[in-house]
Amino acid sequence: MVMAACSRPYGTNQPDALVAPDAAPAEPADGGIAPDGAAPDGPPVVEPTGDAATDASVEPATPPASLIAWYRFEETAGGGAANSGSVGNELDGVVGAGAMQGVPGKVGKAARFNGSAQSLVTIATHPMFDVTTALTVEAWIRPDAVSAPAGIVSKVASSQFGGFLLRESTPLRVFAGLCRTDGICSTPAAPDNSLVPNTWVHLALTYNGTNVVLLINGTTTSSSSNPGSVGANTLNLQIGSDEFGGFVGDIDEVKIWTVVRTNPEICADLGGKYVVTCTP
């Protein structure tokens, strides 16, 4: 595990110091955040079988209160991304000019991103996104190609800590990030080659107040310790991009919970609906 105490904005001398998970897992000299080294071996990504446009009716009609944000990207017109989570339209998103909803997804429809600066979904900052001691972030992704770095879900930046992220990196992997407002960050990373272009994969980040865990298709691939309340920032939540790069491909079923979803819960969910083999 690597935890870097960042006394100034990351990347002052090396702009991508925080977000270079392909670099050696060591603390950067400029105070940036390097990912925790993932184990050399990890569970392979298992391609979920079945129709890509799985019937969305398998989801509950009324989301639990802990599922505060849920972006399904079912809209085919207009510039909004509706929040189907418990908080409702307070957390609706705005779709940028370079993103397109309503394309075939893992569950019903998805959003497609082209990597450009305007290819993202933006959700205005909200107190519900402030992480205390419990968090789960989930997303289905299908990358066209893997480039580094590319934001998937992000609410943290070099200018403000106290947030979380899921990010694509090279070589063909992903990492999670959770940063406290005091600059202490943990970034567990998946093994190399854990992503396959043009293949749907489920990602999850969980935090229980002590441990940050990254799961791929319901199986833990890496974890690290970062005890304490994460805190808050005033950044907007972004899907499909962050300050260092934009995602190229499709994203579906982004969910943010105020509880820790356990491995068995995630496995039961994925295995029951998408025929994914995972290890609780």
C-alpha positions as CSV (number, residue, x, y, z in Angstrom):
1,M,0.0,0.0,0.0
2,V,1.2,3.5,-0.8
3,M,-0.3,6.5,1.0
4,A,1.0,9.9,0.0
5,A,0.6,13.0,2.1
6,C,0.1,15.7,-0.4
7,S,1.0,19.1,0.9
8,R,0.2,20.9,-2.4
9,P,-1.7,20.2,-5.6
10,Y,-0.6,17.0,-7.1
11,G,1.4,17.2,-10.3
12,T,3.0,20.6,-9.7
13,N,6.2,19.5,-11.4
14,Q,4.7,16.4,-13.1
15,P,1.1,17.0,-14.0
16,D,0.1,13.4,-14.1
17,A,1.8,12.3,-10.9
18,L,-1.4,11.4,-9.1
19,V,-2.8,9.6,-12.0
20,A,0.0,7.5,-13.4
21,P,-0.9,4.0,-12.2
22,D,1.3,2.5,-14.8
23,A,4.3,4.0,-13.0
24,A,6.2,2.1,-10.3
25,P,4.1,2.1,-7.1
26,A,6.2,4.5,-5.1
27,E,5.6,7.8,-3.6
28,P,6.4,10.6,-6.1
29,A,9.0,13.1,-5.1
30,D,6.7,16.0,-5.8
31,G,4.1,14.8,-3.3
32,G,1.7,13.3,-5.8
33,I,-0.3,10.2,-5.3
34,A,0.9,6.9,-6.7
35,P,-1.3,3.8,-6.8
36,D,-0.8,1.0,-4.5
37,G,0.9,-1.9,-6.3
38,A,-1.5,-4.5,-7.4
39,A,-0.6,-8.2,-7.0
40,P,1.1,-9.5,-10.1
41,D,-1.7,-12.0,-10.6
42,G,-5.3,-11.3,-10.3
43,P,-8.6,-12.7,-11.4
44,P,-9.2,-12.4,-15.1
45,V,-12.0,-10.3,-16.4
46,V,-14.9,-12.6,-17.2
47,E,-17.1,-11.4,-20.0
48,P,-20.7,-11.4,-18.9
49,T,-22.8,-13.5,-21.2
50,G,-26.3,-12.8,-22.6
51,D,-27.9,-10.0,-24.5
52,A,-26.1,-6.7,-24.1
53,A,-29.4,-5.0,-23.8
54,T,-30.4,-7.0,-20.7
55,D,-34.0,-6.3,-19.5
56,A,-33.7,-3.3,-17.2
57,S,-36.9,-4.5,-15.4
58,V,-34.7,-6.7,-13.2
59,E,-33.9,-3.6,-11.2
60,P,-36.1,-2.6,-8.3
61,A,-38.9,-0.1,-9.1
62,T,-38.1,1.8,-5.9
63,P,-34.4,2.2,-5.1
64,P,-33.2,1.8,-1.5
65,A,-32.5,5.0,0.3
66,S,-28.8,4.2,0.4
67,L,-28.6,4.2,-3.4
68,I,-28.5,8.0,-3.8
69,A,-27.4,8.2,-7.4
70,W,-28.1,5.8,-10.3
71,Y,-27.5,6.8,-13.9
72,R,-29.0,4.4,-16.4
73,F,-28.6,6.6,-19.5
74,E,-31.8,5.4,-21.0
75,E,-32.7,8.9,-22.5
76,T,-32.5,9.1,-26.3
77,A,-33.0,12.9,-26.6
78,G,-32.3,16.0,-24.7
79,G,-29.2,17.0,-22.7
80,G,-30.1,15.5,-19.3
81,A,-29.1,12.3,-17.6
82,A,-31.9,11.4,-15.1
83,N,-31.0,10.2,-11.6
84,S,-33.0,7.0,-10.8
85,G,-31.5,6.9,-7.3
86,S,-33.3,7.8,-4.1
87,V,-32.4,11.5,-4.1
88,G,-34.1,12.0,-7.4
89,N,-33.7,14.9,-9.7
90,E,-31.5,16.9,-7.3
91,L,-28.7,14.8,-8.7
92,D,-29.7,14.8,-12.4
93,G,-26.8,15.2,-14.8
94,V,-26.0,17.4,-17.8
95,V,-24.7,15.6,-20.9
96,G,-21.9,17.3,-22.7
97,A,-21.8,17.8,-26.5
98,G,-19.3,15.0,-27.0
99,A,-21.3,12.3,-25.1
100,M,-24.4,10.4,-26.4
101,Q,-27.0,8.5,-24.5
102,G,-29.3,5.9,-25.7
103,V,-26.8,3.6,-27.3
104,P,-27.0,-0.2,-26.7
105,G,-25.8,-0.9,-23.2
106,K,-25.2,-3.6,-20.7
107,V,-28.6,-3.0,-19.2
108,G,-31.0,-1.4,-21.6
109,K,-29.1,1.6,-23.0
110,A,-25.8,3.3,-22.1
111,A,-23.9,6.5,-22.7
112,R,-21.1,6.7,-25.3
113,F,-18.0,8.9,-24.8
114,N,-15.4,9.9,-27.4
115,G,-12.6,11.2,-25.1
116,S,-13.0,14.9,-26.0
117,A,-13.1,17.7,-23.5
118,Q,-16.9,18.0,-23.8
119,S,-17.6,14.3,-23.7
120,L,-18.8,13.8,-20.2
121,V,-21.8,13.9,-17.9
122,T,-21.7,16.5,-15.1
123,I,-23.6,16.4,-11.9
124,A,-23.5,19.5,-9.7
125,T,-21.8,19.1,-6.4
126,H,-24.1,18.0,-3.6
127,P,-23.8,17.2,0.2
128,M,-24.9,13.7,-0.5
129,F,-21.6,13.1,-2.4
130,D,-19.6,13.9,0.7
131,V,-18.0,10.7,1.9
132,T,-17.9,10.0,5.7
133,T,-17.2,6.4,6.4
134,A,-19.2,4.4,3.9
135,L,-19.2,4.4,0.1
136,T,-19.7,2.2,-2.9
137,V,-19.3,3.4,-6.5
138,E,-20.3,1.0,-9.3
139,A,-20.2,1.2,-13.1
140,W,-20.3,-1.0,-16.1
141,I,-17.8,0.0,-18.8
142,R,-16.9,-1.1,-22.3
143,P,-13.8,0.6,-23.5
144,D,-13.2,0.9,-27.2
145,A,-9.5,1.3,-26.5
146,V,-7.6,1.8,-23.3
147,S,-5.7,5.1,-22.9
148,A,-4.1,6.7,-19.9
149,P,-5.4,8.3,-18.0
150,A,-9.1,8.4,-18.6
151,G,-11.7,9.3,-16.0
152,I,-14.7,6.9,-15.5
153,V,-16.3,8.4,-12.4
154,S,-14.6,11.3,-10.6
155,K,-15.1,13.7,-7.7
156,V,-11.5,14.6,-6.9
157,A,-8.9,16.7,-8.5
158,S,-5.4,18.2,-8.0
159,S,-7.1,21.4,-6.7
160,Q,-9.4,19.7,-4.2
161,F,-9.1,16.4,-2.3
162,G,-11.8,14.9,-0.2
163,G,-13.3,12.7,-2.9
164,F,-13.2,9.5,-5.0
165,L,-12.6,8.3,-8.5
166,L,-12.5,5.3,-10.8
167,R,-10.0,5.7,-13.7
168,E,-8.8,3.8,-16.6
169,S,-5.0,3.4,-17.2
170,T,-2.4,1.4,-19.1
171,P,-1.5,-1.3,-19.6
172,L,-5.2,-2.3,-19.9
173,R,-6.2,-1.8,-16.3
174,V,-8.2,0.4,-14.0
175,F,-7.6,1.9,-10.5
176,A,-9.7,3.4,-7.8
177,G,-8.9,6.4,-5.7
178,L,-10.0,7.8,-2.4
179,C,-8.5,11.0,-1.0
180,R,-9.1,12.6,2.4
181,T,-9.2,16.4,2.6
182,D,-5.8,16.3,4.4
183,G,-4.2,15.0,1.2
184,I,-3.9,11.3,2.3
185,C,-4.9,9.2,-0.7
186,S,-5.1,5.5,-1.5
187,T,-5.3,4.2,-5.1
188,P,-5.6,0.4,-5.3
189,A,-5.0,-0.7,-8.8
190,A,-6.0,-3.8,-10.8
191,P,-3.4,-6.1,-12.4
192,D,-2.1,-5.2,-15.8
193,N,-4.3,-6.4,-18.7
194,S,-7.4,-6.7,-16.6
195,L,-9.5,-4.8,-19.2
196,V,-10.3,-6.1,-22.6
197,P,-11.3,-3.6,-25.4
198,N,-14.9,-3.9,-26.6
199,T,-15.8,-6.1,-23.6
200,W,-18.2,-5.1,-20.8
201,V,-16.8,-5.3,-17.3
202,H,-18.2,-4.3,-13.9
203,L,-16.2,-2.1,-11.6
204,A,-16.8,-1.3,-8.0
205,L,-15.0,0.8,-5.4
206,T,-15.9,0.3,-1.7
207,Y,-14.8,2.2,1.4
208,N,-15.8,1.2,5.0
209,G,-14.0,4.0,6.8
210,T,-10.7,2.1,6.9
211,N,-10.2,0.0,3.7
212,V,-10.5,1.1,0.1
213,V,-11.3,-1.9,-2.2
214,L,-11.4,-2.2,-6.0
215,L,-13.5,-5.0,-7.4
216,I,-13.7,-6.3,-11.0
217,N,-16.7,-8.3,-11.8
218,G,-17.4,-8.7,-8.1
219,T,-14.0,-10.1,-7.2
220,T,-11.5,-8.1,-5.1
221,T,-8.4,-7.2,-7.2
222,S,-6.7,-4.8,-4.8
223,S,-7.2,-3.0,-1.5
224,S,-5.4,-0.5,0.8
225,S,-6.0,1.2,4.1
226,N,-7.0,4.8,4.5
227,P,-8.7,5.2,7.8
228,G,-10.7,8.3,8.6
229,S,-13.5,10.4,7.2
230,V,-12.9,11.5,3.7
231,G,-14.6,14.8,4.0
232,A,-16.0,17.0,1.2
233,N,-15.1,19.2,-1.7
234,T,-17.0,21.5,-4.0
235,L,-16.2,19.7,-7.2
236,N,-18.9,18.5,-9.6
237,L,-19.2,14.8,-10.1
238,Q,-18.0,13.8,-13.6
239,I,-18.8,10.6,-15.5
240,G,-16.6,9.8,-18.6
241,S,-13.9,12.3,-17.9
242,D,-11.7,14.0,-15.3
243,E,-9.0,16.6,-15.3
244,F,-6.4,14.3,-16.9
245,G,-8.3,12.7,-19.7
246,G,-11.6,11.4,-21.3
247,F,-12.9,7.9,-21.6
248,V,-13.5,6.3,-25.0
249,G,-16.2,3.8,-25.1
250,D,-19.5,3.1,-23.3
251,I,-20.5,3.5,-19.6
252,D,-23.7,2.1,-18.1
253,E,-25.4,1.7,-14.7
254,V,-23.3,4.1,-12.6
255,K,-24.4,3.8,-9.0
256,I,-23.3,5.6,-5.9
257,W,-24.3,4.2,-2.5
258,T,-23.9,5.6,1.1
259,V,-23.3,2.1,2.4
260,V,-20.6,-0.5,1.8
261,R,-21.8,-3.2,-0.6
262,T,-20.1,-6.4,0.4
263,N,-18.5,-8.8,-2.0
264,P,-21.2,-11.4,-1.6
265,E,-23.9,-8.7,-2.3
266,I,-22.1,-7.6,-5.5
267,C,-21.5,-11.2,-6.5
268,A,-25.1,-12.2,-6.0
269,D,-26.2,-9.2,-8.0
270,L,-23.9,-9.8,-10.9
271,G,-24.2,-13.6,-10.9
272,G,-27.9,-13.5,-10.6
273,K,-28.5,-11.0,-13.5
274,Y,-25.5,-11.2,-15.8
275,V,-24.0,-14.7,-15.4
276,V,-20.7,-13.3,-14.1
277,T,-18.3,-15.7,-12.3
278,C,-16.9,-13.9,-9.2
279,T,-15.5,-14.8,-5.8
280,P,-17.2,-13.3,-2.8
